[in-house]
Amino acid sequence: MAELSIQLTRKQQELLLRGLRFVRSSVALDMQNFSDAVQQQRQDQYAEIAAVESMVSDAKIVEPAGV
């Protein structure tokens, strides 16, 4: 994944992290016939979600003026 620098407010960060938890849950609850391919696909999706979650967690927090 390419390096990306982002700035978020605390509220934006919390919103994105909450959304990523929802996405991870939807991957876990996706009802598919189990196979090694499905399991591998799910693991790949978890890894992608974790990478984005790490990027959002590490984002520089900025506060709007006047806060």
N, C-alpha and C positions, 0 to 999 in steps of 0.2 A: 504494500500500500504506500502511496506517495506521502511524503511528509507534508503536513498541513498545519498551519498556525491559525488558531481561531480565538476570538475574544467573545465571551458571553457574560451576560449578567447572571447572578446566582439563580434567579428565577428561570432564565432560559436553560441553564445547565440542569436544574432539577427537572424541568419539563422534558428535556431530551432524554435524561436518564430514566425517567418514568416510562417514556415511550419505548425505550430499548428493552426494559423489563417486560413490557407488554408483548413486544415482538418475540423475545425469547420464549415467553409462555406460549405464544401461538405456535411456535416451532415445536415445542414439547407436546402440545395437545393435538397437533395435526395427525389425524387418524389415517394411517396408510398401512397396507399389509407389510409386515416386517420383512426386511431382507437386509443383506449386508450392504447393498447399494443405498437403500433408504437410510440405514444407520450412518453410513459414511457421509451422505448428503446432509443429514442432520448435524453431524459433528462439524462439517465445514461451515454450516450456517452459524452454529454456536461460536466458532472461531472468528468469523466475520463480525458478528455482533459484539464479541468481546473486544475486538480491535477498535471498533467505533466507540464503544463504551469507555475504553481507556483514553482515547483521544478527547472525548467530551469531559471526562473526569480531570484530565490534565490541562484543560483549556484555561487560559488566563481569564480571571474573573475581573470584570470592569463594573464599576458602579456608575449609573447615570448621574449627571451633574445635578446637584441639589438634593441628593439622597444622603 
